[in-house]
Structure formats: structure tokens, C-alpha cells
Amino acid sequence: MAFENPTQERIFDYLKEAKTIAVIGLSNKKERTSYKIAQLLQDKGYRILPVNPVLAGQEVLGEKVFARLSDIDEPIDIVDIFRSSEFLPEIAEEFLQTNAKVFWAQLGIQNEEAANILQKASHEDVVMDRCIKIEWNKMQEQNNG
């Protein structure tokens, strides 16, 4: 069965309920999309937990960078992924070993195998090929409209 994203309302619920967002593939380069979106999320009140093995132990956006998702020892509401689609199955496996609630792959990133891994584990809170910034903006428009 082909993967389908949750309803628009459910996606908005994820954003409303979330406090902490782990950002896999967060760059320390200010011109990169991952940096810009993480900074925007931080500006909107979310706590960002950077995940990037190359930058592990350093700080990005004032937060300590973790080597792996499984190194984070605090609750994670959303895992926002800025890695190529072929890495999603591996990330899905690691995601299932954490207490994270929502698996979110950014715009242009999706993988049926990863969706199957998460569905087999009865994990329904999966968003793929959607930009968290665009979805946040849509939610604001709806709230203000």
C-alpha cells in the first residue's frame, strides 16, 4: 500500500502539540535550508535538538549537536529530517528506538521502505515530502483567517 500523509488537520495538531524538534542533518552553514528552517522553528518557540555526526559535540543555534538520534535522552515531539531519501529506512529504524512521536521528512524526501518499517511497528505519525516551515505558515494563515 502506498504511503499517504496524515490529514492537514492532523499535521497542524503535530505542530501545535510539539515543543521539541530533533533536526537530523542540521547544518552549521547559515545559508543552508536546514539551518534557516531550524532557526525559524526556534524563533517560533520550539526547542531544537541538532543531530549531525560530523558536528557532534559542537553547538548550532545555541544547542549541543548530537551524533545520533538515539543519543538524545529527553522527550522528542518531532524528528525533522534533512537527509536524502535513501537514508530514511535507517533513520526509521533508529527512530523506533527512541521516544519520539512524529517522523517528518522534509519536502522532496520520502521512502516507501521507511513508511513500511514505521507502519509495521504500528507507528502512524509519519509525514513525508512536506516542509515543516510551509506547514507552520499554513497553520498560521488558518488561525488568522
C-alpha positions in Angstrom: 0.0 0.0 0.0 1.4 3.4 -1.0 2.2 5.8 1.8 -0.2 8.7 2.4 0.4 11.7 4.7 -2.0 12.4 7.6 -4.8 14.9 7.1 -3.9 18.6 7.1 -5.6 19.0 10.5 -3.5 16.2 11.9 -0.3 17.8 10.6 -1.4 21.1 12.3 -2.0 19.1 15.5 1.6 17.8 15.4 2.8 21.4 15.1 0.5 22.7 17.9 1.4 19.9 20.3 5.2 19.9 19.7 7.7 21.6 21.9 10.9 19.8 21.0 12.1 19.1 17.4 15.2 17.0 16.7 16.6 18.1 13.3 18.5 15.4 11.5 21.1 16.8 9.1 21.1 20.3 10.6 23.9 22.2 9.0 26.0 24.9 10.8 26.0 26.9 7.5 23.6 29.8 7.7 22.7 29.7 4.0 21.5 26.1 4.2 17.8 25.3 4.2 18.1 23.1 7.3 19.7 26.0 9.3 17.2 28.5 8.1 14.2 26.3 9.0 15.6 25.2 12.3 16.2 28.9 13.2 12.7 29.8 12.2 11.3 27.0 14.4 13.5 28.1 17.3 12.2 31.7 16.8 8.6 30.4 16.9 9.3 28.8 20.4 10.3 25.3 19.6 13.4 23.7 21.2 15.7 22.4 18.6 18.0 19.4 19.1 20.5 19.2 16.3 21.6 15.8 15.0 24.7 15.6 12.8 27.5 13.2 13.3 30.0 15.5 11.6 29.3 18.3 14.1 28.7 16.2 17.2 29.7 18.0 20.4 29.7 21.4 18.7 26.9 23.9 19.0 24.4 25.0 16.3 21.8 27.7 17.1 23.0 27.6 20.7 22.2 23.9 21.1 24.6 21.0 21.6 24.8 18.8 18.5 24.1 15.0 18.9 25.8 12.4 16.7 22.7 10.2 16.5 19.0 10.5 17.3 19.4 7.7 19.9 21.9 9.9 21.8 19.2 12.3 22.8 17.9 11.4 26.3 14.9 13.8 26.5 11.4 13.7 25.0 11.3 14.4 21.3 8.0 15.5 19.7 9.0 15.7 16.1 12.0 14.4 14.2 12.5 16.7 11.2 14.8 15.0 8.6 17.0 16.8 6.2 18.8 13.8 4.7 18.4 12.1 1.3 15.5 9.7 0.8 17.8 6.6 0.7 18.7 7.2 4.4 15.1 7.2 5.6 14.9 3.4 6.3 17.9 3.6 8.6 16.6 6.7 10.3 13.2 5.0 10.7 14.8 2.0 12.5 16.7 4.4 14.8 13.5 6.5 15.3 11.7 3.4 16.7 14.4 3.0 19.4 13.5 6.5 20.8 10.5 8.1 22.5 10.0 10.4 19.5 6.4 10.9 18.4 6.4 12.2 14.8 8.6 11.1 11.9 8.8 14.1 9.5 10.8 14.0 6.2 11.2 17.4 4.5 10.0 18.4 1.1 11.3 16.1 -1.6 12.2 13.4 0.8 10.2 10.2 1.0 10.8 6.4 1.1 8.2 3.6 0.9 10.5 1.2 2.8 10.8 3.7 5.7 7.0 4.1 5.7 6.6 0.3 5.8 9.1 -0.1 8.7 7.1 2.5 10.7 3.7 1.1 9.8 4.8 -2.5 10.8 5.7 -1.1 14.2 2.2 0.5 14.4 3.7 4.0 14.2 1.1 6.1 12.4 2.5 9.6 13.0 4.6 9.9 9.8 4.8 12.9 7.4 6.9 12.8 4.3 7.6 15.2 1.4 6.3 18.2 3.4 8.2 21.3 4.5 7.6 21.9 8.2 8.0 25.7 7.6 5.3 25.7 4.8 3.0 23.7 7.1 3.6 26.0 10.0 2.8 29.0 7.8 -0.4 27.4 6.5 -1.4 26.8 10.1 -0.8 30.5 11.0 -2.9 31.6 7.9 -5.7 29.3 9.0 -5.6 30.6 12.6 -5.5 34.3 11.4 -8.1 33.8 8.6 
